[in-house]
C-alpha cells in the first residue's frame, strides 16, 4: 500500500466516523453489492429477476455517486 492509498483510506475512515450521510450510502452500497452477488450466483435468472438485478445495479451506482460527491465536498473543504 503506497502513501496515497494510506491517505485515501484515512479520509474514508474519517468520513465513516464523522459523516452519517456517507456512512448511510456506504452501507447501502455494500448491501446492494451483497444482493447482486447473491443473484449472480444463480445459473439462470427469470425475466423478473433480471429486471430486479438491473434496478439494484442502478441503486448501487447511485449510492456510489453519492459517496463520491461527499468525498469531493470533503476534499474541497479541506484543500
Biopython code that builds the backbone (N, CA, C, O; Angstrom):
import numpy as np
from Bio.PDB.StructureBuilder import StructureBuilder

atoms = [
    (1, "UNK", "N", (0.853, -1.173, 0.000)),
    (1, "UNK", "CA", (0.000, 0.000, 0.000)),
    (1, "UNK", "C", (0.898, 1.236, 0.000)),
    (1, "UNK", "O", (1.763, 1.383, 0.863)),
    (2, "UNK", "N", (0.687, 2.117, -0.970)),
    (2, "UNK", "CA", (1.530, 3.309, -1.030)),
    (2, "UNK", "C", (0.955, 4.438, -0.162)),
    (2, "UNK", "O", (-0.123, 4.308, 0.418)),
    (3, "UNK", "N", (1.684, 5.521, -0.091)),
    (3, "UNK", "CA", (1.302, 6.654, 0.768)),
    (3, "UNK", "C", (-0.055, 7.211, 0.361)),
    (3, "UNK", "O", (-0.874, 7.533, 1.222)),
    (4, "UNK", "N", (-0.300, 7.327, -0.923)),
    (4, "UNK", "CA", (-1.583, 7.855, -1.408)),
    (4, "UNK", "C", (-2.743, 6.958, -0.965)),
    (4, "UNK", "O", (-3.786, 7.456, -0.542)),
    (5, "UNK", "N", (-2.561, 5.638, -1.060)),
    (5, "UNK", "CA", (-3.603, 4.700, -0.637)),
    (5, "UNK", "C", (-3.880, 4.835, 0.860)),
    (5, "UNK", "O", (-5.030, 4.774, 1.294)),
    (6, "UNK", "N", (-2.826, 5.015, 1.635)),
    (6, "UNK", "CA", (-2.977, 5.166, 3.084)),
    (6, "UNK", "C", (-3.750, 6.440, 3.396)),
    (6, "UNK", "O", (-4.643, 6.437, 4.243)),
    (7, "UNK", "N", (-3.409, 7.528, 2.712)),
    (7, "UNK", "CA", (-4.127, 8.802, 2.920)),
    (7, "UNK", "C", (-5.600, 8.662, 2.543)),
    (7, "UNK", "O", (-6.489, 9.110, 3.268)),
    (8, "UNK", "N", (-5.839, 8.031, 1.396)),
    (8, "UNK", "CA", (-7.214, 7.841, 0.917)),
    (8, "UNK", "C", (-8.031, 7.033, 1.929)),
    (8, "UNK", "O", (-9.170, 7.387, 2.235)),
    (9, "UNK", "N", (-7.455, 5.963, 2.441)),
    (9, "UNK", "CA", (-8.159, 5.135, 3.422)),
    (9, "UNK", "C", (-8.415, 5.927, 4.699)),
    (9, "UNK", "O", (-9.464, 5.762, 5.321)),
    (10, "UNK", "N", (-7.487, 6.774, 5.097)),
    (10, "UNK", "CA", (-7.671, 7.609, 6.293)),
    (10, "UNK", "C", (-8.830, 8.583, 6.098)),
    (10, "UNK", "O", (-9.620, 8.799, 7.017)),
    (11, "UNK", "N", (-8.935, 9.167, 4.914)),
    (11, "UNK", "CA", (-10.035, 10.088, 4.613)),
    (11, "UNK", "C", (-11.362, 9.337, 4.653)),
    (11, "UNK", "O", (-12.336, 9.819, 5.232)),
    (12, "UNK", "N", (-11.399, 8.158, 4.040)),
    (12, "UNK", "CA", (-12.632, 7.366, 4.037)),
    (12, "UNK", "C", (-13.036, 6.970, 5.450)),
    (12, "UNK", "O", (-14.216, 7.019, 5.796)),
    (13, "UNK", "N", (-12.075, 6.581, 6.258)),
    (13, "UNK", "CA", (-12.372, 6.201, 7.641)),
    (13, "UNK", "C", (-12.904, 7.401, 8.424)),
    (13, "UNK", "O", (-13.831, 7.265, 9.223)),
    (14, "UNK", "N", (-12.320, 8.560, 8.195)),
    (14, "UNK", "CA", (-12.794, 9.775, 8.869)),
    (14, "UNK", "C", (-14.236, 10.076, 8.463)),
    (14, "UNK", "O", (-15.058, 10.427, 9.309)),
    (15, "UNK", "N", (-14.546, 9.942, 7.175)),
    (15, "UNK", "CA", (-15.916, 10.177, 6.715)),
    (15, "UNK", "C", (-16.876, 9.157, 7.333)),
    (15, "UNK", "O", (-17.993, 9.507, 7.714)),
    (16, "UNK", "N", (-16.445, 7.908, 7.429)),
    (16, "UNK", "CA", (-17.301, 6.878, 8.045)),
    (16, "UNK", "C", (-17.666, 7.254, 9.486)),
    (16, "UNK", "O", (-18.794, 7.040, 9.930)),
    (17, "UNK", "N", (-16.705, 7.807, 10.193)),
    (17, "UNK", "CA", (-16.911, 8.143, 11.604)),
    (17, "UNK", "C", (-17.700, 9.446, 11.746)),
    (17, "UNK", "O", (-18.617, 9.530, 12.563)),
    (18, "UNK", "N", (-17.347, 10.460, 10.954)),
    (18, "UNK", "CA", (-17.878, 11.810, 11.175)),
    (18, "UNK", "C", (-19.086, 12.174, 10.320)),
    (18, "UNK", "O", (-19.786, 13.137, 10.631)),
    (19, "UNK", "N", (-19.345, 11.425, 9.249)),
    (19, "UNK", "CA", (-20.403, 11.829, 8.334)),
    (19, "UNK", "C", (-21.461, 10.730, 8.228)),
    (19, "UNK", "O", (-21.252, 9.740, 7.526)),
    (20, "UNK", "N", (-22.598, 10.893, 8.920)),
    (20, "UNK", "CA", (-23.632, 9.862, 8.887)),
    (20, "UNK", "C", (-24.195, 9.624, 7.483)),
    (20, "UNK", "O", (-24.579, 8.503, 7.148)),
    (21, "UNK", "N", (-24.243, 10.668, 6.672)),
    (21, "UNK", "CA", (-24.752, 10.507, 5.308)),
    (21, "UNK", "C", (-23.821, 9.594, 4.503)),
    (21, "UNK", "O", (-24.287, 8.699, 3.798)),
    (22, "UNK", "N", (-22.514, 9.818, 4.607)),
    (22, "UNK", "CA", (-21.554, 8.968, 3.913)),
    (22, "UNK", "C", (-21.699, 7.524, 4.387)),
    (22, "UNK", "O", (-21.741, 6.596, 3.579)),
    (23, "UNK", "N", (-21.773, 7.349, 5.696)),
    (23, "UNK", "CA", (-21.900, 6.008, 6.273)),
    (23, "UNK", "C", (-23.171, 5.322, 5.761)),
    (23, "UNK", "O", (-23.147, 4.133, 5.444)),
    (24, "UNK", "N", (-24.268, 6.057, 5.681)),
    (24, "UNK", "CA", (-25.536, 5.505, 5.185)),
    (24, "UNK", "C", (-25.388, 5.024, 3.744)),
    (24, "UNK", "O", (-25.812, 3.917, 3.412)),
    (25, "UNK", "N", (-24.784, 5.854, 2.884)),
    (25, "UNK", "CA", (-24.623, 5.473, 1.481)),
    (25, "UNK", "C", (-23.647, 4.314, 1.324)),
    (25, "UNK", "O", (-23.833, 3.456, 0.462)),
    (26, "UNK", "N", (-22.604, 4.287, 2.158)),
    (26, "UNK", "CA", (-21.652, 3.178, 2.080)),
    (26, "UNK", "C", (-22.322, 1.861, 2.494)),
    (26, "UNK", "O", (-22.096, 0.826, 1.867)),
    (27, "UNK", "N", (-23.129, 1.900, 3.529)),
    (27, "UNK", "CA", (-23.851, 0.705, 3.965)),
    (27, "UNK", "C", (-24.843, 0.252, 2.895)),
    (27, "UNK", "O", (-24.971, -0.941, 2.622)),
    (28, "UNK", "N", (-25.534, 1.205, 2.299)),
    (28, "UNK", "CA", (-26.480, 0.899, 1.212)),
    (28, "UNK", "C", (-25.743, 0.242, 0.048)),
    (28, "UNK", "O", (-26.197, -0.767, -0.491)),
    (29, "UNK", "N", (-24.618, 0.813, -0.332)),
    (29, "UNK", "CA", (-23.813, 0.278, -1.432)),
    (29, "UNK", "C", (-23.390, -1.160, -1.132)),
    (29, "UNK", "O", (-23.482, -2.027, -2.000)),
    (30, "UNK", "N", (-22.934, -1.411, 0.072)),
    (30, "UNK", "CA", (-22.489, -2.741, 0.471)),
    (30, "UNK", "C", (-23.642, -3.746, 0.456)),
    (30, "UNK", "O", (-23.484, -4.872, -0.018)),
    (31, "UNK", "N", (-24.780, -3.342, 0.968)),
    (31, "UNK", "CA", (-25.955, -4.219, 0.974)),
    (31, "UNK", "C", (-26.374, -4.573, -0.454)),
    (31, "UNK", "O", (-26.677, -5.728, -0.750)),
    (32, "UNK", "N", (-26.387, -3.578, -1.326)),
    (32, "UNK", "CA", (-26.757, -3.827, -2.721)),
    (32, "UNK", "C", (-25.743, -4.751, -3.398)),
    (32, "UNK", "O", (-26.116, -5.630, -4.175)),
    (33, "UNK", "N", (-24.465, -4.546, -3.099)),
    (33, "UNK", "CA", (-23.420, -5.419, -3.650)),
    (33, "UNK", "C", (-23.652, -6.872, -3.226)),
    (33, "UNK", "O", (-23.521, -7.789, -4.037)),
    (34, "UNK", "N", (-23.992, -7.071, -1.969)),
    (34, "UNK", "CA", (-24.266, -8.427, -1.480)),
    (34, "UNK", "C", (-25.475, -9.039, -2.179)),
    (34, "UNK", "O", (-25.452, -10.214, -2.547)),
    (35, "UNK", "N", (-26.511, -8.264, -2.359)),
    (35, "UNK", "CA", (-27.707, -8.769, -3.048)),
    (35, "UNK", "C", (-27.399, -9.119, -4.496)),
    (35, "UNK", "O", (-27.889, -10.121, -5.017)),
    (36, "UNK", "N", (-26.585, -8.289, -5.148)),
    (36, "UNK", "CA", (-26.214, -8.585, -6.536)),
    (36, "UNK", "C", (-25.345, -9.837, -6.619)),
    (36, "UNK", "O", (-25.524, -10.652, -7.523)),
    (37, "UNK", "N", (-24.423, -9.995, -5.702)),
    (37, "UNK", "CA", (-23.587, -11.214, -5.684)),
    (37, "UNK", "C", (-24.453, -12.452, -5.540)),
    (37, "UNK", "O", (-24.224, -13.466, -6.200)),
    (38, "UNK", "N", (-25.440, -12.360, -4.680)),
    (38, "UNK", "CA", (-26.351, -13.480, -4.480)),
    (38, "UNK", "C", (-27.089, -13.810, -5.778)),
    (38, "UNK", "O", (-27.214, -14.977, -6.149)),
    (39, "UNK", "N", (-27.569, -12.790, -6.454)),
    (39, "UNK", "CA", (-28.269, -13.009, -7.728)),
    (39, "UNK", "C", (-27.314, -13.584, -8.777)),
    (39, "UNK", "O", (-27.687, -14.460, -9.557)),
    (40, "UNK", "N", (-26.091, -13.084, -8.783)),
    (40, "UNK", "CA", (-25.114, -13.534, -9.776)),
    (40, "UNK", "C", (-24.701, -14.988, -9.565)),
    (40, "UNK", "O", (-24.162, -15.621, -10.472)),
    (41, "UNK", "N", (-24.952, -15.512, -8.374)),
    (41, "UNK", "CA", (-24.597, -16.907, -8.121)),
    (41, "UNK", "C", (-25.592, -17.879, -8.753)),
    (41, "UNK", "O", (-25.315, -19.074, -8.850)),
    (42, "UNK", "N", (-26.740, -17.376, -9.180)),
    (42, "UNK", "CA", (-27.726, -18.229, -9.839)),
    (42, "UNK", "C", (-27.314, -18.486, -11.289)),
    (42, "UNK", "O", (-26.789, -17.602, -11.966)),
    (43, "UNK", "N", (-27.556, -19.679, -11.736)),
    (43, "UNK", "CA", (-27.228, -20.041, -13.117)),
    (43, "UNK", "C", (-28.175, -19.329, -14.076)),
    (43, "UNK", "O", (-27.771, -18.910, -15.161)),
    (44, "UNK", "N", (-29.423, -19.196, -13.673)),
    (44, "UNK", "CA", (-30.430, -18.601, -14.535)),
    (44, "UNK", "C", (-31.282, -17.636, -13.719)),
    (44, "UNK", "O", (-31.646, -17.920, -12.577)),
    (45, "UNK", "N", (-31.592, -16.496, -14.320)),
    (45, "UNK", "CA", (-32.499, -15.535, -13.695)),
    (45, "UNK", "C", (-33.759, -15.430, -14.539)),
    (45, "UNK", "O", (-33.695, -15.409, -15.768)),
    (46, "UNK", "N", (-34.895, -15.365, -13.877)),
    (46, "UNK", "CA", (-36.145, -15.156, -14.590)),
    (46, "UNK", "C", (-36.147, -13.732, -15.148)),
    (46, "UNK", "O", (-35.339, -12.908, -14.717)),
    (47, "UNK", "N", (-37.017, -13.431, -16.077)),
    (47, "UNK", "CA", (-37.091, -12.050, -16.580)),
    (47, "UNK", "C", (-37.340, -11.033, -15.456)),
    (47, "UNK", "O", (-36.799, -9.928, -15.482)),
    (48, "UNK", "N", (-38.155, -11.413, -14.479)),
    (48, "UNK", "CA", (-38.423, -10.515, -13.354)),
    (48, "UNK", "C", (-37.164, -10.306, -12.519)),
    (48, "UNK", "O", (-36.894, -9.198, -12.056)),
    (49, "UNK", "N", (-36.401, -11.372, -12.334)),
    (49, "UNK", "CA", (-35.153, -11.260, -11.584)),
    (49, "UNK", "C", (-34.130, -10.411, -12.334)),
    (49, "UNK", "O", (-33.371, -9.666, -11.714)),
    (50, "UNK", "N", (-34.103, -10.518, -13.655)),
    (50, "UNK", "CA", (-33.206, -9.678, -14.464)),
    (50, "UNK", "C", (-33.551, -8.201, -14.293)),
    (50, "UNK", "O", (-32.664, -7.357, -14.169)),
    (51, "UNK", "N", (-34.841, -7.900, -14.289)),
    (51, "UNK", "CA", (-35.288, -6.510, -14.088)),
    (51, "UNK", "C", (-34.861, -6.029, -12.700)),
    (51, "UNK", "O", (-34.368, -4.912, -12.546)),
    (52, "UNK", "N", (-35.056, -6.880, -11.696)),
    (52, "UNK", "CA", (-34.660, -6.524, -10.329)),
    (52, "UNK", "C", (-33.146, -6.338, -10.248)),
    (52, "UNK", "O", (-32.676, -5.423, -9.572)),
    (53, "UNK", "N", (-32.388, -7.177, -10.916)),
    (53, "UNK", "CA", (-30.925, -7.068, -10.922)),
    (53, "UNK", "C", (-30.493, -5.718, -11.502)),
    (53, "UNK", "O", (-29.614, -5.055, -10.952)),
    (54, "UNK", "N", (-31.109, -5.319, -12.601)),
    (54, "UNK", "CA", (-30.784, -4.025, -13.219)),
    (54, "UNK", "C", (-31.151, -2.872, -12.284)),
    (54, "UNK", "O", (-30.421, -1.885, -12.187)),
    (55, "UNK", "N", (-32.284, -3.006, -11.599)),
    (55, "UNK", "CA", (-32.708, -1.971, -10.656)),
    (55, "UNK", "C", (-31.690, -1.847, -9.512)),
    (55, "UNK", "O", (-31.327, -0.742, -9.109)),
    (56, "UNK", "N", (-31.243, -2.984, -9.004)),
    (56, "UNK", "CA", (-30.255, -2.978, -7.925)),
    (56, "UNK", "C", (-28.937, -2.372, -8.391)),
    (56, "UNK", "O", (-28.291, -1.639, -7.642)),
    (57, "UNK", "N", (-28.538, -2.674, -9.620)),
    (57, "UNK", "CA", (-27.308, -2.089, -10.165)),
    (57, "UNK", "C", (-27.401, -0.572, -10.218)),
    (57, "UNK", "O", (-26.443, 0.126, -9.884)),
    (58, "UNK", "N", (-28.552, -0.063, -10.639)),
    (58, "UNK", "CA", (-28.737, 1.393, -10.710)),
    (58, "UNK", "C", (-28.697, 2.024, -9.319)),
    (58, "UNK", "O", (-28.098, 3.082, -9.127)),
    (59, "UNK", "N", (-29.338, 1.367, -8.351)),
    (59, "UNK", "CA", (-29.319, 1.888, -6.985)),
    (59, "UNK", "C", (-27.908, 1.868, -6.412)),
    (59, "UNK", "O", (-27.504, 2.795, -5.710)),
    (60, "UNK", "N", (-27.166, 0.816, -6.710)),
    (60, "UNK", "CA", (-25.780, 0.711, -6.245)),
    (60, "UNK", "C", (-24.939, 1.837, -6.836)),
    (60, "UNK", "O", (-24.140, 2.452, -6.130)),
    (61, "UNK", "N", (-25.114, 2.107, -8.118)),
    (61, "UNK", "CA", (-24.387, 3.196, -8.770)),
    (61, "UNK", "C", (-24.767, 4.544, -8.151)),
    (61, "UNK", "O", (-23.902, 5.395, -7.943)),
    (62, "UNK", "N", (-26.044, 4.740, -7.859)),
    (62, "UNK", "CA", (-26.486, 5.970, -7.208)),
    (62, "UNK", "C", (-25.807, 6.131, -5.856)),
    (62, "UNK", "O", (-25.346, 7.221, -5.516)),
    (63, "UNK", "N", (-25.744, 5.046, -5.078)),
    (63, "UNK", "CA", (-25.091, 5.109, -3.769)),
    (63, "UNK", "C", (-23.616, 5.479, -3.931)),
    (63, "UNK", "O", (-23.096, 6.300, -3.176)),
    (64, "UNK", "N", (-22.946, 4.881, -4.908)),
    (64, "UNK", "CA", (-21.528, 5.187, -5.156)),
    (64, "UNK", "C", (-21.361, 6.655, -5.557)),
    (64, "UNK", "O", (-20.447, 7.333, -5.088)),
    (65, "UNK", "N", (-22.243, 7.134, -6.421)),
    (65, "UNK", "CA", (-22.188, 8.543, -6.838)),
    (65, "UNK", "C", (-22.347, 9.476, -5.649)),
    (65, "UNK", "O", (-21.637, 10.476, -5.548)),
    (66, "UNK", "N", (-23.274, 9.161, -4.747)),
    (66, "UNK", "CA", (-23.495, 9.998, -3.559)),
    (66, "UNK", "C", (-22.257, 9.992, -2.662)),
    (66, "UNK", "O", (-21.859, 11.028, -2.131)),
    (67, "UNK", "N", (-21.651, 8.807, -2.499)),
    (67, "UNK", "CA", (-20.434, 8.719, -1.689)),
    (67, "UNK", "C", (-19.320, 9.564, -2.302)),
    (67, "UNK", "O", (-18.612, 10.270, -1.584)),
    (68, "UNK", "N", (-19.162, 9.498, -3.606)),
    (68, "UNK", "CA", (-18.107, 10.249, -4.277)),
    (68, "UNK", "C", (-18.359, 11.747, -4.178)),
    (68, "UNK", "O", (-17.411, 12.522, -4.055)),
    (69, "UNK", "N", (-19.613, 12.164, -4.229)),
    (69, "UNK", "CA", (-19.936, 13.588, -4.086)),
    (69, "UNK", "C", (-19.562, 14.078, -2.690)),
    (69, "UNK", "O", (-19.004, 15.166, -2.541)),
    (70, "UNK", "N", (-19.866, 13.283, -1.673)),
    (70, "UNK", "CA", (-19.491, 13.653, -0.304)),
    (70, "UNK", "C", (-17.975, 13.726, -0.190)),
    (70, "UNK", "O", (-17.447, 14.637, 0.447)),
    (71, "UNK", "N", (-17.273, 12.786, -0.794)),
    (71, "UNK", "CA", (-15.809, 12.786, -0.775)),
    (71, "UNK", "C", (-15.258, 14.030, -1.470)),
    (71, "UNK", "O", (-14.315, 14.648, -0.976)),
    (72, "UNK", "N", (-15.838, 14.402, -2.609)),
    (72, "UNK", "CA", (-15.407, 15.623, -3.320)),
    (72, "UNK", "C", (-15.625, 16.862, -2.456)),
    (72, "UNK", "O", (-14.752, 17.726, -2.370)),
    (73, "UNK", "N", (-16.795, 16.945, -1.815)),
    (73, "UNK", "CA", (-17.066, 18.110, -0.955)),
    (73, "UNK", "C", (-16.082, 18.157, 0.214)),
    (73, "UNK", "O", (-15.611, 19.227, 0.599)),
    (74, "UNK", "N", (-15.781, 16.994, 0.766)),
    (74, "UNK", "CA", (-14.822, 16.926, 1.883)),
    (74, "UNK", "C", (-13.446, 17.416, 1.423)),
    (74, "UNK", "O", (-12.801, 18.206, 2.111)),
    (75, "UNK", "N", (-13.013, 16.952, 0.279)),
    (75, "UNK", "CA", (-11.694, 17.372, -0.243)),
    (75, "UNK", "C", (-11.671, 18.864, -0.545)),
    (75, "UNK", "O", (-10.677, 19.538, -0.273)),
    (76, "UNK", "N", (-12.757, 19.382, -1.105)),
    (76, "UNK", "CA", (-12.816, 20.807, -1.430)),
    (76, "UNK", "C", (-12.762, 21.655, -0.153)),
    (76, "UNK", "O", (-12.163, 22.731, -0.138)),
    (77, "UNK", "N", (-13.390, 21.163, 0.908)),
    (77, "UNK", "CA", (-13.393, 21.893, 2.169)),
    (77, "UNK", "C", (-12.087, 21.798, 2.919)),
    (77, "UNK", "O", (-11.813, 22.611, 3.801)),
    (78, "UNK", "N", (-11.278, 20.811, 2.577)),
    (78, "UNK", "CA", (-10.001, 20.610, 3.273)),
    (78, "UNK", "C", (-8.810, 20.889, 2.385)),
    (78, "UNK", "O", (-7.682, 20.542, 2.735)),
    (79, "UNK", "N", (-9.041, 21.508, 1.244)),
    (79, "UNK", "CA", (-7.947, 21.770, 0.312)),
    (79, "UNK", "C", (-7.130, 22.967, 0.735)),
    (79, "UNK", "O", (-6.166, 23.327, 0.059)),
]
sb = StructureBuilder()
sb.init_structure("model")
sb.init_model(0)
sb.init_chain("A")
sb.init_seg("    ")
for serial, (resi, resn, name, xyz) in enumerate(atoms, 1):
    if name == "N":
        sb.init_residue(resn, " ", resi, " ")
    sb.init_atom(name, np.array(xyz, "f"), 0.0, 1.0, " ", f" {name:<3s}", serial, name[0])
structure = sb.get_structure()
